[in-house]
Amino acid sequence: MTYVIAEPCVDVMDQACVAVCPVDCIHFDEGVDRTLYIDPDECIDCGACEPECPTAAIFPEDSVPADQVAYTEINALWFKDKDAARAMVNEIKPI
């Protein structure tokens, strides 16, 4: 299991989660991305990030709300195809 950053992070990107992540698995490209992304291959499932998120946007993979489950794919996709992941975010939550 990994953690997933979902819709409440879009256009907020507080980054408190980044500061507490012991393996630096939360990434984004500053000035380009609208949300943060957790690398499912780097995440050690420690849960340190979840309580630090002021928008409650971080969920264990098996607890992502049904209406935000697409963010599980988006988080993983960003590490393979950033443009495709960004397009999915924009489709789900238009600017």
C-alpha distances in whole Angstrom, upper triangle without the diagonal:
4,7,10,13,15,19,21,20,22,26,25,23,24,22,22,18,19,21,19,16,17,15,17,14,15,18,21,24,27,30,28,24,24,21,18,15,12,12,8,10,11,9,9,7,10,11,14,14,14,17,19,19,22,21,18,17,13,11,7,6,7,10,12,15,17,19,17,14,16,14,11,13,16,13,12,16,18,17,19,21,22,25,23,20,23,25,22,22,26,26,24,26,29,31
4,7,10,13,17,18,17,19,22,22,19,20,18,18,14,15,18,16,13,14,13,14,11,12,15,17,21,23,26,24,21,21,17,15,12,8,8,6,8,9,6,7,5,9,9,12,11,11,15,16,16,19,19,16,14,10,9,6,5,8,10,11,15,17,18,15,13,15,12,9,12,13,10,10,14,15,14,17,19,19,22,21,18,20,23,20,19,23,24,22,23,26,28
4,7,10,13,14,13,16,19,18,16,17,15,15,11,13,16,14,11,14,13,13,10,10,13,15,19,21,24,22,19,18,14,12,10,7,9,7,11,10,7,9,7,9,7,10,9,8,12,13,12,16,15,12,10,7,5,4,5,9,9,9,13,15,16,13,12,13,11,8,12,12,9,11,14,14,15,17,19,18,21,20,17,19,21,19,17,21,22,20,20,24,25
4,6,10,11,11,13,16,15,14,15,14,15,12,13,16,15,13,16,15,14,11,10,12,14,17,19,21,19,16,15,11,10,7,6,9,8,12,12,10,12,10,12,11,13,10,9,13,14,12,15,13,11,8,6,5,6,6,9,9,7,11,13,14,10,9,10,7,6,9,9,7,9,12,12,13,16,17,16,18,17,14,15,18,15,14,17,18,16,17,20,21
4,7,8,7,9,12,12,10,12,11,13,10,12,15,15,13,16,16,14,12,9,11,12,15,16,18,17,13,12,8,7,6,7,10,11,14,14,12,15,13,14,12,13,10,9,12,12,10,12,10,9,5,5,7,9,9,12,11,9,11,14,13,10,10,10,7,8,11,9,7,10,13,12,14,17,17,15,17,16,13,14,16,14,12,15,16,14,14,17,18
4,6,6,8,11,11,11,13,14,15,13,15,18,18,17,20,20,18,15,13,14,14,17,18,19,17,14,11,8,9,9,10,13,14,17,18,15,18,16,18,15,16,13,11,14,14,11,13,10,9,5,6,8,10,10,13,11,8,9,11,10,6,8,8,5,8,10,9,9,12,13,13,16,18,18,16,17,16,13,13,15,12,10,13,14,11,11,15,16
4,5,5,9,10,11,13,14,16,15,17,20,20,20,23,23,21,18,15,16,15,17,18,18,17,13,10,8,10,11,13,16,17,21,21,19,22,20,21,18,19,16,14,16,16,12,13,9,10,6,9,11,14,14,16,14,10,10,12,9,7,10,9,7,11,13,11,11,15,15,15,18,20,19,17,17,16,13,13,14,11,8,11,12,9,8,12,13
4,6,8,7,9,11,13,14,13,16,18,19,19,22,23,21,19,15,16,15,18,18,18,17,14,11,9,10,12,14,18,19,23,22,20,22,20,21,17,18,14,13,14,13,10,9,6,7,5,9,11,15,15,17,15,12,11,14,12,10,13,13,11,13,16,14,14,17,18,17,20,23,22,19,20,20,16,15,17,15,12,14,15,12,10,14,14
4,6,5,5,8,9,11,11,13,15,16,16,20,20,18,16,12,13,12,14,14,15,14,11,8,6,7,10,12,16,17,21,20,18,21,19,20,17,16,13,12,14,12,9,9,7,8,6,8,12,15,16,18,16,13,14,16,15,12,14,14,11,13,15,13,12,16,17,15,18,20,20,17,18,18,14,13,16,14,11,13,15,13,11,14,14
4,5,7,10,12,14,14,15,18,19,19,23,22,20,18,14,13,12,13,13,13,12,9,5,5,8,10,14,17,19,22,21,20,23,22,23,20,20,16,16,17,16,12,13,10,12,9,12,14,18,18,20,18,15,15,17,15,12,14,13,11,14,15,12,12,16,16,14,17,20,18,15,16,16,13,11,13,12,8,10,12,10,8,10,10
4,6,9,12,14,15,16,18,20,20,24,24,21,20,16,15,12,13,12,11,11,9,5,6,9,13,16,19,22,25,24,23,26,25,25,22,22,18,18,19,17,14,13,11,14,12,15,18,21,21,24,22,19,19,21,18,15,18,17,14,18,19,15,15,19,19,16,19,22,20,17,17,18,15,12,14,14,10,11,14,13,10,11,9
4,6,9,11,12,13,16,17,18,22,22,19,18,15,14,12,14,12,13,13,11,8,7,9,13,16,19,21,24,23,21,24,23,23,20,19,15,15,16,14,10,10,8,11,10,13,16,20,21,23,21,18,19,21,19,16,19,18,15,18,20,17,16,20,20,18,20,23,22,19,19,20,17,15,18,17,13,14,17,16,13,14,13
4,6,9,9,10,12,14,15,18,19,16,15,11,11,9,11,10,11,12,9,7,6,6,10,13,16,19,21,20,18,21,20,20,18,17,13,14,15,12,9,10,9,12,10,12,15,18,19,22,21,18,19,22,20,17,19,18,15,17,19,16,14,18,18,16,18,21,20,17,18,19,16,14,17,17,14,15,18,17,15,16,15
4,6,8,9,10,12,14,17,18,15,16,12,12,12,14,12,14,15,13,11,9,9,12,14,18,20,23,21,19,21,20,20,17,15,12,12,13,10,7,7,8,11,10,12,16,19,20,23,21,19,20,23,22,19,21,21,17,19,21,19,17,20,21,19,20,24,23,20,22,23,19,18,21,21,17,19,22,20,18,20,18
4,5,5,7,9,10,14,15,12,12,9,10,10,12,11,14,15,13,12,10,8,11,12,15,18,20,17,16,18,18,17,15,13,10,12,12,9,8,9,11,12,11,12,15,18,19,23,21,19,21,24,23,20,21,21,17,19,21,18,16,18,20,17,18,22,22,19,21,22,19,18,21,21,18,20,23,21,20,22,20
4,5,5,7,9,12,14,12,13,11,12,13,16,15,17,19,16,15,13,11,13,13,16,19,21,18,16,18,17,15,13,10,8,10,10,6,6,8,10,11,12,11,15,17,20,22,21,20,21,25,24,21,22,23,19,20,23,20,18,20,23,20,21,24,25,22,25,26,22,21,25,24,21,23,26,24,22,24,23
4,5,5,6,10,11,10,10,8,10,12,15,15,18,19,16,15,12,9,11,10,13,15,17,15,12,14,13,12,10,8,5,7,8,6,6,9,11,11,10,9,12,14,16,19,18,17,19,23,22,19,20,21,17,17,20,18,15,17,20,18,18,22,23,20,23,24,20,20,23,22,20,22,25,23,22,24,24
4,6,5,9,9,7,8,6,8,10,13,13,16,17,15,15,12,9,10,10,12,15,16,13,12,14,14,13,12,10,7,11,12,9,10,12,14,14,13,12,15,16,18,21,21,19,22,25,25,21,22,22,18,18,20,18,15,17,19,16,16,20,21,19,22,23,19,19,23,22,20,23,25,24,23,25,24
4,6,8,10,8,11,9,11,13,16,15,19,20,18,18,16,13,14,13,15,18,19,16,14,15,16,14,13,10,9,12,12,9,11,13,16,16,16,14,17,19,21,24,23,22,25,28,28,24,25,25,21,22,24,22,18,21,23,20,20,24,25,22,25,26,23,23,27,26,23,26,29,27,26,28,27
4,6,9,8,10,10,13,16,18,19,22,23,20,20,17,14,15,13,15,17,18,15,13,13,13,11,10,6,6,10,10,8,10,13,16,15,15,13,15,16,19,22,21,21,23,27,27,24,24,25,21,21,23,22,19,20,23,21,21,24,26,24,27,28,24,25,28,27,25,27,30,28,27,29,29
4,6,5,7,7,11,14,17,18,21,22,19,20,16,13,12,10,12,13,14,11,9,10,10,9,9,6,6,10,11,10,12,15,17,16,15,12,14,15,17,20,20,19,22,25,26,22,22,23,19,18,21,20,16,17,20,18,17,21,23,21,25,25,22,23,26,25,23,26,28,27,26,29,28
4,6,8,10,13,17,19,21,24,24,22,23,20,16,15,13,13,14,14,10,9,9,10,9,10,8,9,13,14,13,15,19,20,19,19,16,17,17,19,21,22,22,25,28,29,26,25,26,22,21,23,22,18,19,22,20,19,22,25,23,27,28,24,26,29,28,26,29,32,30,30,32,32
4,6,9,11,15,18,19,23,23,21,22,19,15,14,11,10,12,11,7,7,8,10,10,12,10,11,14,16,15,17,20,22,20,19,16,17,17,18,21,22,22,25,28,29,25,24,24,21,19,21,20,16,16,19,18,16,19,22,21,24,25,22,24,27,26,25,28,30,29,29,31,31
4,6,8,11,14,16,19,19,17,19,16,12,11,9,9,12,12,8,8,10,12,12,13,11,11,14,16,15,15,19,20,19,18,15,17,17,18,21,22,21,25,27,27,24,23,23,19,18,20,18,15,15,18,15,14,17,19,18,22,23,20,21,24,24,22,25,28,26,26,28,28
4,6,10,13,15,19,18,16,17,14,10,8,6,5,8,8,5,6,9,10,11,12,12,10,13,16,15,15,18,19,18,16,13,15,14,15,18,19,18,22,24,24,21,20,19,16,15,16,15,11,11,14,12,11,14,16,15,19,20,17,18,21,21,19,23,25,24,24,26,26
4,7,11,12,16,15,13,13,10,7,5,4,6,10,11,9,8,11,12,13,12,12,9,12,15,13,12,16,16,15,13,11,13,14,15,18,18,17,20,22,22,18,18,18,14,14,15,13,10,11,13,11,11,15,16,14,17,18,15,16,19,18,17,20,22,21,21,23,22
4,7,9,13,12,10,11,9,6,5,6,8,11,13,11,11,15,16,17,16,15,13,15,18,16,15,17,17,17,15,14,16,17,17,21,21,19,22,24,23,19,19,18,14,15,15,13,10,11,12,9,9,13,14,11,14,16,13,13,17,17,15,18,20,20,19,21,21
4,6,9,8,6,8,7,5,6,9,10,14,16,14,15,18,19,20,19,18,15,17,20,17,16,18,17,18,15,15,18,19,19,23,23,20,22,24,23,19,20,18,14,15,16,12,10,12,13,9,10,13,13,9,12,14,11,11,14,15,13,15,18,18,17,18,17
4,6,6,6,9,9,9,10,13,14,17,18,17,18,22,23,24,23,22,19,21,23,21,19,20,20,21,18,19,21,23,23,26,26,23,25,27,25,22,22,20,17,18,18,15,13,15,14,10,11,14,13,9,11,14,12,11,14,16,14,15,19,19,18,19,17
4,5,6,9,10,10,12,15,16,20,21,20,21,24,25,25,24,22,19,21,23,20,18,19,19,21,19,19,23,25,25,28,28,25,27,28,27,23,24,22,19,21,21,17,16,18,18,14,15,18,16,13,14,17,15,13,16,18,16,16,20,20,19,19,17
4,6,8,11,12,14,18,19,23,24,23,24,27,28,28,27,25,22,24,25,22,20,21,20,22,20,21,25,27,27,30,29,26,28,29,27,24,25,23,20,22,22,18,18,20,19,15,17,19,17,14,14,17,15,12,15,17,15,15,19,20,17,17,14
4,7,9,11,13,16,18,21,22,22,23,26,27,28,26,26,22,24,26,23,21,22,20,22,19,20,23,26,25,28,28,25,26,27,25,21,23,20,18,20,19,15,15,17,16,12,15,16,14,10,10,13,12,9,12,14,12,12,16,17,15,15,13
4,6,7,9,13,15,18,20,20,20,23,23,25,23,23,19,20,22,20,18,19,17,19,16,17,20,22,21,25,24,21,22,23,21,18,19,17,14,16,16,12,12,15,13,10,13,15,13,9,10,12,10,7,10,12,9,10,14,14,13,13,12
4,7,10,14,16,19,21,21,20,24,23,24,22,22,18,19,21,19,16,16,14,16,13,15,18,21,20,23,22,19,20,21,19,16,17,15,13,16,16,12,12,16,15,12,15,17,15,12,12,13,11,8,11,11,8,9,12,12,10,11,9
4,7,10,13,16,18,18,17,20,20,21,19,18,15,15,17,16,13,14,12,13,10,11,14,17,17,20,19,16,17,19,17,14,15,14,10,13,14,10,10,13,13,11,13,16,15,12,13,14,10,9,12,12,8,10,13,12,11,13,12
4,7,10,13,15,14,14,17,17,17,16,15,12,13,16,14,11,13,12,13,10,10,13,15,15,19,18,15,17,19,18,15,16,14,11,12,13,10,8,11,12,10,12,15,15,12,14,15,11,11,14,14,11,14,16,15,14,16,16
4,6,9,12,11,11,14,14,16,15,15,12,13,16,15,13,16,15,14,11,10,12,13,13,17,17,14,17,18,18,14,14,13,9,10,11,8,5,8,9,7,9,12,12,10,13,13,10,11,14,13,11,14,17,16,16,18,18
4,6,9,8,7,11,11,12,12,13,10,11,15,14,13,16,16,15,12,9,11,11,11,15,15,13,17,19,19,15,14,14,10,9,11,10,6,7,10,9,9,12,14,13,16,16,12,14,17,16,14,18,20,18,19,21,22
4,5,5,6,10,11,13,14,15,13,15,18,18,17,20,20,18,15,13,13,13,12,16,17,16,19,21,21,17,16,15,12,10,11,10,7,6,9,8,7,10,12,12,16,15,13,15,18,17,16,20,21,20,21,23,24
4,6,5,8,9,12,13,15,14,15,18,19,18,21,21,19,16,13,12,11,10,13,15,14,18,19,20,17,15,14,12,9,10,11,8,6,10,10,9,11,14,15,18,17,14,17,19,18,18,21,22,21,22,25,26
4,6,8,10,13,15,16,16,17,21,21,21,24,24,22,19,16,16,14,13,16,18,18,21,23,24,20,18,18,16,13,13,14,11,8,11,12,9,11,15,16,19,19,16,19,22,20,21,24,25,24,26,28,29
4,6,9,11,13,14,14,16,19,19,19,23,23,21,19,16,16,14,14,17,19,19,22,24,25,22,20,20,17,15,15,15,12,11,14,13,11,14,17,17,20,20,18,20,23,22,22,25,26,25,26,29,29
4,6,8,9,11,10,12,16,16,16,20,20,18,16,13,12,11,11,14,16,16,20,22,23,20,18,18,15,13,15,15,11,11,15,14,13,16,18,18,22,21,18,20,23,22,21,25,26,24,25,28,29
4,6,8,10,11,13,16,16,17,21,22,19,18,14,14,11,12,15,16,17,21,23,25,22,20,21,18,16,18,19,15,14,18,18,16,19,22,22,25,25,22,24,27,25,24,28,29,28,28,31,32
4,6,8,10,10,13,15,15,19,19,17,16,12,11,8,10,12,13,14,18,20,22,19,18,19,17,14,17,18,15,15,18,19,18,20,23,23,26,25,22,24,27,25,24,27,28,26,27,30,31
4,6,8,9,11,13,14,18,19,16,16,12,12,10,13,15,15,16,20,23,24,22,21,22,19,17,20,21,17,18,21,21,20,23,26,25,28,28,24,26,29,27,26,29,31,28,29,32,32
4,5,6,8,10,11,15,15,13,13,9,9,8,11,13,13,14,17,20,22,19,18,20,17,16,19,19,16,17,21,21,20,24,25,24,28,27,23,25,28,25,24,27,28,26,26,29,30
4,6,7,7,10,13,15,13,13,10,11,11,14,17,16,17,20,23,24,21,21,23,19,18,21,21,18,19,22,21,21,25,26,25,28,28,24,25,28,27,24,28,29,27,27,30,30
4,6,5,7,10,12,10,10,7,9,10,13,16,15,15,17,21,21,18,19,20,16,16,19,18,15,17,20,19,19,22,24,22,25,25,21,22,25,23,21,24,26,24,23,26,26
4,5,6,9,10,7,8,5,7,8,12,14,12,12,14,18,19,16,17,18,15,15,18,18,15,18,21,20,20,24,25,23,26,25,22,22,25,23,20,24,25,22,22,25,25
4,6,8,10,8,10,8,10,12,15,17,14,15,17,20,21,19,20,22,19,19,22,21,19,21,24,23,24,27,28,26,29,29,25,25,28,26,23,26,28,25,24,27,27
4,6,9,8,10,9,12,14,17,19,17,17,19,22,22,20,21,22,19,19,22,21,18,21,24,22,23,27,27,25,28,28,24,24,27,25,22,25,27,25,23,26,26
4,5,5,7,7,10,13,16,18,16,15,16,19,19,16,18,19,16,17,20,19,16,19,22,20,21,25,25,23,25,25,21,21,24,22,19,22,24,21,20,22,22
4,6,8,10,13,16,19,21,18,17,17,21,20,18,20,21,18,20,23,21,19,22,24,23,24,28,28,25,27,27,23,22,25,23,20,22,24,21,19,22,21
4,5,8,11,15,17,19,16,14,14,17,16,14,17,18,15,17,20,18,17,21,22,21,23,26,26,23,25,24,21,20,22,20,17,19,21,18,16,19,19
4,6,8,12,14,15,12,11,11,15,15,13,15,17,14,15,19,18,16,19,21,21,22,25,26,23,25,25,21,21,23,21,18,20,21,18,17,20,21
4,7,10,12,14,11,9,10,13,13,10,12,13,10,12,15,14,12,16,18,17,19,22,22,20,21,21,17,17,19,17,14,17,18,15,14,18,18
4,7,9,11,10,8,10,14,14,11,12,13,10,11,14,13,11,14,17,16,18,21,21,20,22,21,17,18,20,18,16,19,20,17,17,20,21
4,6,8,6,5,8,12,13,10,10,13,10,10,13,14,12,14,17,17,18,21,22,21,23,22,18,20,22,19,17,20,21,18,19,22,23
4,5,5,7,10,13,15,12,11,14,12,10,13,15,12,14,17,18,18,21,22,22,24,23,19,21,23,20,19,23,23,20,21,25,26
4,6,6,10,11,13,11,9,11,10,7,10,12,11,11,14,16,17,19,20,20,22,20,17,20,21,18,18,21,21,19,20,24,26
4,6,9,10,13,12,9,12,12,9,13,15,14,14,17,19,20,22,23,23,25,23,20,23,24,20,20,24,23,20,22,26,28
4,6,9,11,10,9,12,12,10,14,16,15,16,19,20,21,23,25,24,26,24,21,23,24,20,19,23,22,19,20,24,26
4,6,8,6,6,9,8,8,11,13,12,14,16,18,19,21,22,21,23,21,17,19,20,17,16,19,19,15,17,20,23
4,6,5,6,10,10,10,13,14,15,17,19,20,22,24,24,23,24,22,19,20,21,17,16,19,18,14,16,19,22
4,5,5,9,10,11,13,14,16,17,19,20,23,24,24,23,24,21,19,20,20,16,16,19,17,14,16,19,22
4,6,8,9,11,13,14,15,18,18,20,22,23,23,22,22,20,17,18,18,14,13,16,14,10,12,16,19
4,5,6,8,10,10,12,14,15,16,19,20,20,19,19,17,14,15,15,12,11,14,13,9,11,15,17
4,5,6,8,9,10,12,13,15,17,19,19,18,19,16,14,16,16,12,12,15,14,11,14,17,20
4,5,5,6,9,10,11,12,15,16,15,15,16,13,10,12,12,9,9,12,11,9,12,15,17
4,5,5,6,9,9,10,13,14,14,13,15,12,9,11,12,9,8,12,12,9,11,15,17
4,5,5,7,9,10,12,14,14,14,16,14,11,13,15,11,11,15,15,13,15,18,20
4,6,5,6,9,11,11,11,12,13,11,8,12,12,9,11,14,14,13,15,18,20
4,6,5,6,9,10,10,9,11,8,5,8,9,7,7,11,11,11,13,15,17
4,6,6,7,10,10,10,12,11,7,10,12,10,10,14,15,14,15,17,19
4,6,6,7,9,10,13,11,8,12,14,12,13,16,17,16,18,20,22
4,5,5,6,7,9,7,6,9,11,10,11,14,15,15,17,19,20
4,5,5,4,8,7,5,8,10,10,10,13,15,15,16,18,18
4,6,6,10,10,9,11,14,14,14,17,18,19,20,21,22
4,6,9,9,9,12,13,13,15,17,18,19,21,22,23
4,6,5,6,9,10,11,13,15,16,17,19,19,20
4,5,5,6,9,10,11,12,14,16,16,17,17
4,5,5,6,9,10,10,12,14,15,15,15
4,5,5,6,9,10,10,12,14,14,16
4,5,5,6,9,10,11,12,13,15
4,5,5,6,9,10,10,11,11
4,5,5,6,9,10,10,11
4,5,5,6,8,10,12
4,5,5,6,8,9
4,6,5,5,7
4,6,6,9
4,6,10
4,7
4
